[in-house]
Amino acid sequence: MGSIARNTPSGEQPSPGNLSILTKVDKLRELIGTKVALPQLVVVGDQSSGKSSVLEGLTGFGFPRDAELCTRYATQITCRRENEESIDVSIIPHTDAAPSEQERVKEFHRKLKEMSPTSLARLFKEANEAMGIRTSTKSTSPDGTNLPAFSEHILKIEKLGPNEEHFTVIDVPGIFRKETEGVTTEADIELVRNMVKSYMKDTRTIILAIMPSNVDPATQEILKLAKKADPSMIRTMAVLTKPDLAIESTMQRIAIDHVVGKRSDLLLGYYIVKNRGPDEADKTLEQGQLDELRFFSKAPWSALKNTGKAGIGALKARVRELLVDLIKKEFPKLKQDVVGELSMLRSQLEKMGPSRSDQHTQRSYLNDVSEAFQSLARDALNAYYTGDTMFEKRHDLRLITRVVEANEKFSNNMSKYGHMRRFAPDSKSDTKEEDPNGSASQTFDSYLDPEFDWDSYPELDEILDPSYTIMPDVSGKPDIMDYIEEVYKGSRGQELGTFGGALVSTMFKEQSNKWKPITLAYTSAVILNVHHFIVEAIKEICPDERVRDELWNGYLIDDLLASYRRAMQHAKFLLELEREGVPLTLNHYFNDNLQKVQSGRLVAAMEKLGVEQSDQRPDEPGNANRTEGIFFSRAQLNNLSFNMANSDHVREYMHDVLKSYYKVSQKRFVDVVCQQAINYYLLQGEGSPLKIFSTQMVLNLNEDQLDMIAAEDAPVKLRREKLGRDIKSFEDALRVLRGSG
């Protein structure tokens, strides 16, 4: 069934430098072989292609030939020169296996001085059991689940002795196409094929493709798979086996032509070896190699005598040479890969923060997250955009800049479109006011970036009601003077030349009817910007999705919505205060405006009465100063009057009072909305949404709340443990590469 050959040296032992590199790669394979591609020699082929015989010749290790003991997992065979002979067998766990599974298979270890075919078969059976592989007598585990036919763990065999040559090769399960009842399934066929392809794909792998000599290599599936992994065929070597079964002269000729290079499309070429037959199982490897030598000395195979490509000795010397060259070439890049991978793993672990197994570490973790959030919020409010790289990538999170833009647009919209009717000009020089019919849309998104999707925050629907922003229709409305006349005539009493104070309130409320949609659209837009910043900032500083969701849904969102409601309610309060209350101001700007308007009317009347002419008066002796203007006689001044009805006079005066007060009120209103509803309630105040997630909030959490938010769930704990193990492996690997491990 199998044997251990006592090798005699068949070639030069590697130089001390090469031996050191080979030893380092073997250590790396044990530490990080499943995580970083290492220079390696992989033997692939169909089941019954002669793969086991080639491995025996290369390593001196005799594999069992029992069908149930054929390779069901990748096997790493390392030969190394040591003073004493021994065979060490262990299992390298697959990195994606559960920690308990990894620990269990790591416990498998056998160290033997001598081994008979029977003990060798027993060893492989024990390894299969340790990996939990299905057999014809055992198909289910104790809990009733089906056992797999193959495993992704790696069986590691170290063959040590004074006559061994340093060499490592990896054997993978042979491809098969028919299932074995009770042992393999259709799914296993695909699993093995994928396993073979995964081992062949890396550019640091030399592919040793094994195929029998009695079939044309051009028809072999293993070469087609190798071609996909190695399109240029620069790292694939083919090995033809079982030449004694190539009875037909045509098949013999095809095999010989491939070995001598007449038909080869492989840069590394074809080699040929003779296997021990089924009836030669009791022969030693040395006896088998003598038989091989005699076989290739006879025609037609004697044509290969001087090619250096016939026989296991030639193959072994060549693959060892290829492996040493590949390792030397890839070694500097390998160090870079290990350093890069270690840096990435440390970064991932650092992002997870410290372990959170008790309330102290949980509170510390949340405190760090809250401080990071507050730091981002301060930077966003102070326009300190160099404080974090987030602001470089995400201009939509430059919060105070977005708010200032909204402030300016709000002020501009109030000035241009806030009035229901255009005021009458004060005089010829009075600037023409914006037509209120030209009003821009006052929807939320008119204040936002065009790419901003406010629909992505449905939690704000109850606060940001689109009906708030419907603008009143101004089409068909009478002009301002006709409107004032209607109000005056419909409300006048017996006052002489005056009007009741309530009329100003009525007219002002009507004239400021657009303030509500403009103001609430503006407030809504700032709420959206603040909410968007908070959501994205928390995503940035809290990568743990479970913690983030628990924190958001359980402890932040209700308080955030309450703070937005307060801001919106205050904006509505300011609207009511300004529009519904009694017109009131102590600002002298009101009287200044009123006097300016009335002075304008007086100037207009005087211009109609006076005569425009020039007047020359001596300025200095010999010089005359010419002055142009409107000149009046005393009689004209005595007759100056406006000649209008009492109602017309009152109407104009009502207009002037309304216009003067509207200007004062509008400027005051814009300022207080920006200062109070926005700056205090949404940005800077104690109840600002930006100050909810704070150190104080974390300090107020009790033990149960901390555990609910910040305790690590099983997947996070497993990921942390795996990162810790991987970091240790890569740190050890780096020490090996630097010669200190």
C-alpha positions in Angstrom: 0.0 0.0 0.0 2.8 2.4 0.7 6.3 2.8 2.0 8.9 5.2 3.2 12.0 5.2 1.0 15.4 5.7 2.5 16.7 8.2 0.0 20.2 8.5 -1.1 21.4 11.9 -2.2 20.7 12.3 -5.8 22.0 15.8 -6.2 23.7 18.7 -4.6 22.1 20.0 -1.4 21.1 23.7 -1.8 23.8 26.3 -0.9 23.4 27.9 2.6 21.8 31.0 1.1 19.2 29.0 -0.9 18.6 26.7 2.0 17.8 29.7 4.2 15.3 31.0 1.7 13.7 27.6 1.3 13.4 27.2 5.1 11.9 30.7 5.4 9.2 29.9 2.8 8.3 26.7 4.6 7.8 28.6 7.8 5.7 31.2 6.0 3.6 28.5 4.5 2.7 27.3 8.0 2.0 30.8 9.2 0.3 32.5 6.3 0.2 30.0 3.5 -3.6 30.3 3.1 -3.6 34.1 3.3 -0.8 35.2 1.0 0.3 33.6 -2.2 3.6 31.9 -1.7 6.0 30.4 -4.3 5.0 26.8 -4.5 4.9 23.6 -6.6 1.4 22.2 -7.0 0.8 18.7 -8.4 -2.6 18.4 -10.3 -4.2 15.8 -12.4 -7.1 13.3 -12.7 -7.6 10.5 -10.3 -5.6 7.5 -11.4 -3.4 9.7 -13.6 -0.3 8.5 -11.7 -0.1 11.5 -9.5 0.7 9.5 -6.3 3.6 7.7 -8.0 5.1 11.0 -9.2 4.8 12.3 -5.6 6.5 9.2 -4.3 9.4 9.7 -6.7 9.8 13.4 -5.8 9.5 13.1 -2.0 10.3 9.4 -1.2 6.9 9.2 0.6 4.7 6.3 -0.4 1.0 7.2 -0.5 -1.7 4.6 0.3 -3.6 3.4 -2.8 -6.8 2.4 -1.1 -9.7 4.1 -2.9 -11.0 5.4 0.4 -7.6 6.9 1.3 -7.0 8.8 -1.9 -6.4 12.5 -1.5 -9.5 14.2 0.0 -7.7 17.4 0.9 -4.6 19.4 -0.1 -1.4 17.7 1.2 1.8 19.7 1.8 4.9 17.5 1.7 8.1 18.9 2.9 11.4 17.1 2.8 14.2 18.5 4.9 17.7 17.3 5.9 18.0 16.6 9.7 20.3 14.3 11.6 17.5 11.9 12.6 14.9 10.3 10.5 11.2 11.0 11.3 7.9 11.8 9.8 5.8 14.6 11.4 2.2 14.8 10.4 -0.2 17.6 11.4 -3.1 19.6 10.0 -3.1 23.3 9.0 -6.6 24.5 9.6 -8.5 26.5 6.9 -8.7 30.1 7.8 -12.4 30.4 7.3 -13.2 27.4 9.7 -14.8 28.2 13.0 -12.3 28.8 15.8 -13.4 25.6 17.7 -12.9 23.6 14.5 -9.5 25.2 14.0 -8.4 24.3 17.5 -9.7 20.8 17.2 -7.8 19.9 14.0 -4.7 21.6 15.4 -4.6 19.0 18.1 -4.0 16.3 15.5 -0.3 15.5 15.5 1.7 12.4 14.8 5.4 11.9 15.0 6.8 8.5 13.8 10.3 7.0 13.5 9.4 4.0 11.3 6.3 3.4 9.3 4.9 0.3 7.7 2.2 0.2 5.0 -0.3 -0.7 7.6 0.6 2.1 10.0 0.7 4.5 7.1 -2.9 3.6 6.1 -3.9 4.0 9.7 -2.4 7.4 9.8 -4.4 8.6 6.8 -7.6 7.1 8.3 -7.0 9.1 11.5 -6.3 12.3 9.6 -9.6 11.8 7.7 -11.4 11.3 10.9 -9.8 14.4 12.4 -11.0 16.5 9.5 -14.5 14.9 9.7 -14.4 13.3 6.2 -17.1 10.9 5.1 -16.3 7.2 4.5 -18.2 4.2 3.4 -18.7 3.2 7.0 -19.3 6.6 8.5 -21.4 9.2 6.7 -22.9 11.3 9.5 -21.6 13.2 12.5 -22.9 12.5 16.1 -25.5 15.3 15.7 -26.9 13.7 12.5 -25.5 16.1 9.9 -23.9 14.6 6.8 -20.1 14.5 6.7 -18.3 16.1 3.7 -16.3 13.9 1.3 -13.5 16.5 1.0 -11.9 19.1 3.3 -10.3 22.5 2.8 -7.9 21.9 5.7 -4.3 21.0 4.7 -2.5 17.8 5.7 1.1 18.7 6.5 3.7 16.0 6.2 7.3 16.7 7.1 9.8 14.0 6.1 13.1 14.5 7.9 16.4 12.6 7.6 20.2 12.9 6.9 19.7 12.0 3.2 16.7 14.2 2.5 17.0 17.1 0.0 15.1 20.3 0.9 11.9 20.3 -1.1 8.2 21.2 -0.7 5.4 20.2 -3.0 1.6 20.5 -2.6 -0.7 17.7 -3.8 -4.4 18.5 -4.4 -7.3 16.0 -4.8 -7.5 14.5 -8.3 -10.2 15.5 -10.6 -13.0 12.9 -11.1 -16.1 12.8 -13.2 -18.3 10.1 -11.7 -19.7 10.0 -8.1 -19.1 7.0 -5.8 -22.3 5.9 -4.1 -22.1 6.6 -0.4 -18.8 8.4 -0.7 -18.9 11.2 -3.3 -21.6 13.3 -4.9 -22.1 15.5 -8.0 -21.4 18.5 -5.7 -18.1 17.0 -4.7 -17.1 16.8 -8.4 -17.5 20.5 -8.7 -15.9 21.2 -5.3 -12.7 19.4 -6.3 -12.6 21.1 -9.6 -12.9 24.5 -7.9 -10.2 23.5 -5.4 -7.8 22.5 -8.2 -8.5 25.8 -10.0 -7.9 27.9 -6.9 -4.5 26.3 -6.3 -3.4 26.9 -9.9 -4.5 30.5 -10.3 -1.8 32.3 -8.5 1.2 33.6 -10.5 3.6 32.3 -7.8 2.6 28.7 -8.4 4.4 26.2 -10.7 1.8 23.9 -12.0 2.9 20.2 -12.4 0.2 18.7 -14.6 0.2 14.9 -14.5 -1.4 12.9 -17.3 -1.0 9.3 -18.6 1.0 8.6 -21.8 -1.7 6.4 -23.3 -3.9 9.4 -24.2 -3.2 12.5 -26.3 -2.2 15.5 -24.0 -4.2 17.8 -26.4 -7.4 16.1 -25.1 -6.6 16.4 -21.4 -8.9 18.5 -19.2 -6.2 19.3 -16.7 -4.2 21.1 -19.4 -7.3 23.1 -20.4 -7.7 24.2 -16.8 -4.0 25.1 -16.6 -4.4 27.2 -19.7 -7.1 29.2 -18.1 -5.0 29.8 -15.0 -1.8 30.3 -17.0 -2.8 31.7 -20.4 0.8 32.1 -21.6 1.7 28.7 -20.3 5.0 29.9 -18.8 4.6 28.3 -15.3 3.1 25.0 -16.4 5.1 21.8 -16.7 3.5 18.5 -17.9 4.5 15.1 -16.7 3.6 12.0 -18.7 3.2 8.8 -16.7 2.6 5.2 -17.3 4.5 5.0 -20.7 4.4 1.2 -20.4 0.6 1.4 -21.1 1.2 3.3 -24.3 1.3 0.1 -26.4 0.3 1.6 -29.8 3.2 3.1 -31.7 1.1 6.2 -32.5 0.6 7.0 -28.8 4.3 6.3 -28.2 5.3 8.7 -30.9 2.9 11.4 -29.6 4.4 11.1 -26.1 8.0 11.2 -27.4 7.2 14.2 -29.7 5.9 16.1 -26.7 8.9 15.4 -24.5 11.4 16.4 -27.2 9.5 19.6 -27.9 8.0 18.9 -31.3 4.5 19.3 -30.1 5.0 21.2 -26.8 3.3 24.6 -26.2 4.7 24.7 -22.7 7.7 26.9 -21.9 8.7 24.5 -19.1 8.1 21.5 -21.5 7.1 17.9 -20.9 8.8 15.3 -18.8 8.1 11.5 -18.6 8.4 9.0 -15.8 7.5 5.3 -15.4 5.3 4.4 -12.4 5.3 1.2 -10.4 2.5 -1.0 -11.5 -0.3 -2.4 -9.2 1.6 -5.7 -9.0 4.8 -3.9 -8.0 3.5 -2.5 -4.7 6.1 -4.4 -2.7 9.0 -3.0 -4.5 11.0 -0.2 -2.9 11.4 3.1 -4.6 15.0 2.4 -5.4 14.0 -0.8 -7.1 11.3 1.1 -9.0 13.9 3.7 -10.2 16.2 0.9 -11.5 13.2 -0.6 -13.4 12.5 2.9 -14.8 16.1 3.3 -16.0 16.0 -0.1 -17.8 12.7 0.8 -19.4 13.9 4.1 -20.9 17.0 2.4 -22.3 14.9 0.3 -24.7 13.4 1.5 -28.0 11.4 3.5 -28.7 11.9 5.3 -25.4 15.7 5.3 -25.7 15.2 8.2 -28.1 14.8 10.3 -24.9 18.2 9.3 -23.5 20.0 12.6 -24.0 17.0 15.0 -23.5 17.4 15.1 -19.7 13.6 14.8 -19.5 13.1 11.1 -18.9 13.0 9.6 -15.4 12.1 10.7 -11.9 15.7 11.9 -11.2 15.6 14.4 -14.1 12.2 15.6 -13.1 13.1 16.0 -9.4 16.3 18.0 -10.3 14.4 20.3 -12.6 11.4 21.1 -10.3 13.8 21.8 -7.4 15.7 24.2 -9.6 12.5 25.9 -10.8 11.2 26.2 -7.2 14.5 27.8 -5.9 14.5 30.3 -8.9 10.9 31.2 -8.3 11.4 31.8 -4.6 14.4 34.0 -5.2 12.5 36.1 -7.8 9.4 36.5 -5.6 11.0 36.9 -2.2 11.4 40.8 -2.2 7.7 41.2 -3.4 6.6 38.7 -0.8 8.0 40.9 2.0 6.0 43.9 0.6 2.8 41.8 0.5 3.2 40.7 4.1 3.9 44.3 5.3 0.8 45.5 3.3 -1.5 42.8 4.6 -0.3 43.3 8.2 -1.0 47.0 7.9 -4.5 46.4 6.5 -5.3 43.9 9.3 -4.1 46.3 12.0 -6.2 49.1 10.4 -9.3 46.9 10.4 -8.8 45.9 14.1 -8.1 49.5 15.1 -11.4 50.5 13.4 -13.2 48.0 15.5 -11.9 49.8 18.6 -11.0 48.0 21.9 -12.8 44.8 22.9 -16.2 45.6 24.6 -16.8 42.8 27.1 -17.9 44.8 30.1 -19.6 48.1 30.9 -16.3 50.0 31.4 -15.0 49.1 27.9 -18.5 49.6 26.4 -18.8 53.1 27.9 -15.3 53.9 26.9 -16.0 52.8 23.3 -19.2 54.8 23.0 -17.5 57.8 24.6 -14.7 57.7 22.0 -17.4 57.5 19.2 -19.3 60.4 20.7 -16.1 62.5 21.0 -15.2 61.7 17.4 -18.7 62.8 16.4 -18.5 66.1 18.4 -15.1 66.8 16.8 -16.6 66.4 13.3 -19.6 68.6 14.3 -17.3 71.3 15.6 -15.2 71.2 12.4 -18.3 71.3 10.3 -19.7 74.4 12.2 -16.4 76.2 12.2 -15.7 75.5 8.5 -12.5 73.7 9.6 -12.5 71.4 6.6 -8.9 70.3 6.9 -9.7 68.7 10.3 -10.9 65.4 8.7 -10.5 63.8 5.3 -14.2 63.2 5.3 -14.8 66.9 4.3 -12.4 66.5 1.4 -14.3 63.7 -0.1 -17.8 64.8 0.9 -18.6 68.5 0.1 -22.2 67.8 1.0 -21.1 67.4 4.6 -19.6 70.9 4.8 -22.5 71.8 7.0 -22.0 75.5 7.9 -21.3 76.3 4.2 -24.6 74.6 3.2 -26.4 76.6 6.0 -24.9 79.9 4.9 -26.0 79.2 1.3 -29.5 78.5 2.6 -29.4 81.7 4.7 -28.5 83.9 1.8 -31.2 82.3 -0.4 -33.8 82.8 2.3 -32.9 86.4 2.7 -33.0 86.9 -1.1 -36.3 85.1 -1.5 -37.9 87.2 1.3 -36.6 90.4 -0.2 -37.7 89.6 -3.8 -40.7 87.5 -3.4 -42.0 87.9 0.2 -44.7 90.5 -0.6 -48.0 89.7 -2.1 -48.3 93.0 -4.0 -45.7 95.4 -5.4 -45.4 98.6 -3.4 -46.0 101.9 -5.2 -42.7 103.8 -5.9 -41.8 106.6 -3.6 -40.6 108.9 -6.4 -39.1 108.8 -9.8 -35.8 107.6 -8.4 -37.3 104.8 -6.3 -36.0 101.4 -7.5 -38.5 99.0 -9.1 -39.5 96.1 -6.8 -39.5 92.5 -7.9 -42.7 91.2 -9.3 -44.1 88.8 -6.7 -45.5 86.7 -9.6 -41.9 85.9 -10.5 -41.5 83.9 -7.3 -39.2 80.9 -7.5 -40.3 77.5 -6.2 -40.2 77.3 -2.4 -39.9 73.5 -2.1 -37.3 71.9 0.3 -35.0 70.9 -2.5 -34.9 74.4 -4.0 -32.5 75.0 -1.1 -30.5 71.8 -1.5 -27.9 70.4 -3.8 -29.6 69.0 -7.0 -28.1 65.5 -6.2 -29.5 65.5 -2.6 -32.3 62.9 -2.2 -34.4 64.0 0.8 -36.7 61.1 0.2 -34.0 58.8 1.7 -35.0 60.1 5.1 -38.6 58.9 5.6 -38.3 59.4 9.3 -38.6 63.2 8.7 -41.9 63.0 6.8 -44.0 64.0 9.9 -41.9 67.1 10.3 -41.2 68.2 6.8 -44.8 68.6 5.4 -44.7 69.7 1.8 -48.0 71.4 2.2 -46.2 74.0 4.3 -44.4 75.3 1.2 -47.4 75.9 -1.1 -47.2 79.5 -2.2 -50.4 81.6 -2.3 -51.6 82.5 -5.8 -51.1 86.2 -6.6 -52.5 86.2 -10.1 -55.6 88.4 -10.6 -55.0 90.3 -7.4 -55.6 94.1 -7.4 -52.5 96.3 -7.1 -51.5 97.7 -3.8 -53.3 101.0 -3.9 -56.6 99.4 -5.0 -56.2 96.8 -2.3 -55.6 99.5 0.3 -58.7 101.4 -0.9 -60.8 98.3 -0.6 -59.6 97.7 3.0 -60.1 101.4 3.9 -63.6 101.7 2.5 -64.6 98.4 4.0 -63.4 99.3 7.5 -63.4 103.1 7.9 -65.2 105.0 10.7 -65.7 108.7 11.3 -62.1 109.5 11.8 -61.0 112.8 10.2 -58.0 112.3 8.0 -56.8 109.2 9.9 -57.5 105.5 10.0 -57.7 102.9 12.7 -54.6 101.0 13.8 -56.2 97.6 13.2 -56.1 98.3 9.4 -52.3 98.2 9.4 -52.4 94.7 11.0 -54.9 93.5 8.4 -52.9 94.9 5.5 -49.6 93.7 6.9 -50.9 90.1 7.4 -52.1 90.0 3.8 -48.9 91.6 2.4 -46.7 89.1 4.3 -48.8 86.0 3.3 -45.8 84.4 1.5 -43.5 84.5 4.5 -44.8 81.2 5.9 -44.0 79.0 2.8 -40.7 80.7 2.3 -39.7 80.4 5.9 -40.8 76.8 6.4 -39.2 75.7 3.2 -35.9 77.3 4.4 -36.2 75.8 7.9 -37.0 72.3 6.4 -34.0 72.5 4.1 -31.6 73.3 7.0 -33.1 70.4 9.1 -32.4 68.1 6.1 -28.9 69.3 5.9 -28.3 68.8 9.6 -29.9 65.4 9.6 -27.9 64.3 6.6 -24.7 65.4 8.2 -25.5 63.5 11.5 -26.4 60.3 9.6 -23.3 60.3 7.5 -20.9 61.4 10.3 -22.1 58.6 12.5 -21.5 56.1 9.7 -18.0 57.5 9.3 -17.0 57.2 13.0 -19.0 54.1 13.9 -18.2 51.3 11.4 -19.9 48.6 13.5 -23.3 48.4 11.8 -25.1 46.7 14.8 -23.9 49.3 17.3 -24.8 52.1 14.8 -28.4 50.7 14.3 -29.0 50.2 18.0 -27.7 53.6 18.9 -29.6 55.3 16.1 -33.0 53.6 16.5 -33.0 53.1 20.2 -31.4 56.3 21.6 -30.8 59.0 19.0 -33.7 59.3 16.5 -36.4 60.2 19.0 -34.4 63.0 20.5 -33.3 64.2 17.0 -36.9 64.4 15.8 -37.9 66.3 19.0 -35.1 68.8 18.3 -36.3 69.3 14.7 -39.8 69.8 15.9 -38.7 72.4 18.3 -36.9 74.3 15.5 -39.9 74.1 13.3 -42.3 75.1 16.0 -40.1 78.1 16.8 -40.1 79.2 13.2 -43.9 79.0 13.2 -44.0 80.9 16.5 -41.9 83.7 15.0 -44.2 83.8 12.0 -47.2 84.1 14.3 -45.5 86.7 16.5 -44.6 88.8 13.5 -47.7 88.5 11.4 -50.5 88.0 13.8 -49.6 90.4 16.6 -50.0 94.2 16.8 -47.5 96.0 14.5 -44.8 97.3 16.8 -41.3 98.7 16.4 -39.0 101.1 18.3 -36.6 101.1 15.4 -36.1 104.6 14.1 -35.7 103.1 10.7 -39.5 103.0 10.5 -39.8 106.8 10.9 -36.9 107.3 8.6 -38.6 105.3 5.9 -42.0 107.0 6.5 -40.5 110.5 6.3 -38.5 109.5 3.2 -41.7 108.3 1.4 -43.7 111.4 2.4 -40.8 113.7 1.4 -40.7 112.0 -1.9 -44.4 112.9 -2.5 -43.7 116.5 -1.5 -40.8 116.8 -3.9 -42.9 115.4 -6.7 -45.7 118.0 -6.0 -43.1 120.8 -5.9 -41.6 119.7 -9.1 -45.0 120.1 -10.8 -45.5 123.6 -9.3 -42.1 125.2 -9.8 -40.3 126.6 -12.8 -37.0 125.1 -13.9 -34.5 127.8 -14.7 -30.9 128.9 -14.3 -29.5 131.5 -12.0 -26.1 133.2 -12.2 -24.5 134.7 -9.2 -21.0 136.2 -8.7 -18.8 133.7 -6.9 -15.6 135.6 -6.9 -14.7 138.9 -8.5 -14.8 138.4 -12.2 -16.4 134.9 -12.0 -20.1 133.9 -12.2 -21.5 130.7 -10.7 -24.3 129.2 -12.7 -27.0 127.2 -10.7 -29.8 125.1 -12.2 -32.9 124.0 -10.3 -36.6 124.5 -9.5 -37.5 128.1 -8.5 -40.7 129.3 -6.8 -42.3 132.7 -6.2 -43.8 133.4 -2.8 -47.2 133.3 -4.3 -46.6 129.8 -5.7 -45.5 128.6 -2.3 -48.6 130.1 -0.6 -50.8 128.2 -3.1 -48.9 124.8 -2.6 -51.5 122.0 -2.0 -52.1 118.4 -3.1 -55.7 118.9 -4.2 -56.8 115.4 -3.3 -59.8 113.9 -1.5 -59.6 112.9 2.1 -59.9 109.2 1.2 -57.0 109.5 -1.3 -54.8 111.2 1.2 -55.5 108.5 3.8 -54.9 105.8 1.2 -51.5 107.1 0.4 -50.6 107.6 4.0 -51.8 104.0 4.8 -49.6 102.8 1.9 -46.6 104.7 3.3 -47.0 103.4 6.8 -47.5 99.8 5.5 -44.4 100.0 3.3 -42.2 101.5 6.0 -43.3 99.0 8.6 -43.0 96.1 6.2 -39.4 96.9 5.4 -38.5 97.1 9.1 -40.4 93.9 10.0 -39.0 91.9 7.1 -35.4 92.6 8.0 -36.1 91.9 11.7 -37.9 88.7 10.9 -35.1 87.3 8.6 -32.6 88.0 11.3 -34.5 86.4 14.2 -35.4 83.3 12.1 -31.7 82.8 11.2 -30.5 83.6 14.7 -33.1 81.6 16.7 -34.8 78.9 14.7 -31.6 78.0 12.8 -28.6 79.0 14.7 -29.8 78.3 18.2 -32.3 75.5 17.8 -30.5 73.6 15.0 -26.8 74.4 15.3 -25.4 76.0 18.5 -28.1 75.8 21.3 -28.0 73.4 24.1 -30.9 71.4 22.6 -29.3 71.4 19.1 -29.5 68.0 17.3 -25.7 68.3 16.9 -25.3 68.1 20.7 -27.5 65.1 21.4 -24.9 62.4 20.8 -22.4 63.6 23.4 -20.2 62.4 26.3 -23.0 63.4 28.7 -25.5 61.1 26.9 -23.1 58.2 27.1 -22.5 58.9 30.9 -26.2 58.8 31.5 -26.6 55.3 30.0 -27.1 52.5 32.5 -25.5 49.1 32.4 -28.3 47.4 30.5 -28.4 50.2 27.9 -24.7 50.0 27.4 -24.9 46.3 26.9 -27.7 46.7 24.5 -25.9 49.3 22.4 -22.2 48.4 22.6 -21.8 44.8 23.5 -20.2 42.8 20.8 -22.3 40.1 19.2 -21.0 36.7 18.2 -20.0 37.6 14.6 -18.1 40.7 15.8 -16.3 38.7 18.5 -15.3 36.0 16.0 -14.1 38.7 13.6 -12.0 40.3 16.3 -10.5 37.0 17.3 -9.7 36.1 13.7 -8.1 39.5 13.1 -6.0 38.9 16.3 -4.9 35.5 15.1 -4.1 36.8 11.6 -2.1 39.8 12.9 0.0 37.4 15.1 0.6 35.1 12.1 1.7 38.0 9.9 3.8 39.5 12.7 5.5 36.1 13.0 5.9 35.9 9.2 7.5 39.3 9.1 10.0 38.2 11.8 10.8 35.2 9.6 11.3 37.4 6.6 13.6 39.7 8.5 15.6 36.7 9.8 14.6 37.2 13.5 12.0 34.4 13.6 
